[in-house]
């Protein structure tokens, strides 16, 4: 069974139990914190799933937490607000468990696919390296200097001492 029913005293929806190749698709409701007897305070992601109705997803596996944090950082940078929109479509696919790289003998969920309807784009290498209001890398280089810096070395591959450090 992919969900674990909550007890009658809980304010939380049934908990989503990850299963290999089981995709959770639905809409974002909210994030909130919950106290648990064995793990202490955890972040719970309430999602209204297409198949099961409201479910609670513990944002506990490191890969899931990292992907959600990265999305929120991207949104903060792009839009000035690190929020998911209530009702926004989300899709979580944990994939198949794999052996842990850090703890031999244990298996982990890789969470290879976490998608957001209004996801912020990741920055490209070009954006990171050429970040500046005029596209100059933020250091005043002109377009000519940029073209010169990215030019191929002369035929024969020989650089003069003035050409900088060859990599």
PyMOL commands that set and color helices and strands:
alter all, ss='L'
color gray80, all
select helices_A, chain A and resi 62-79+125-129+143-149+161-163
alter helices_A, ss='H'
color red, helices_A
select strands_A, chain A and resi 3-4+14-16+23-36+40-49+53-58+89-93+98-99+107-108+113-116
alter strands_A, ss='S'
color yellow, strands_A
deselect
rebuild
show_as cartoon
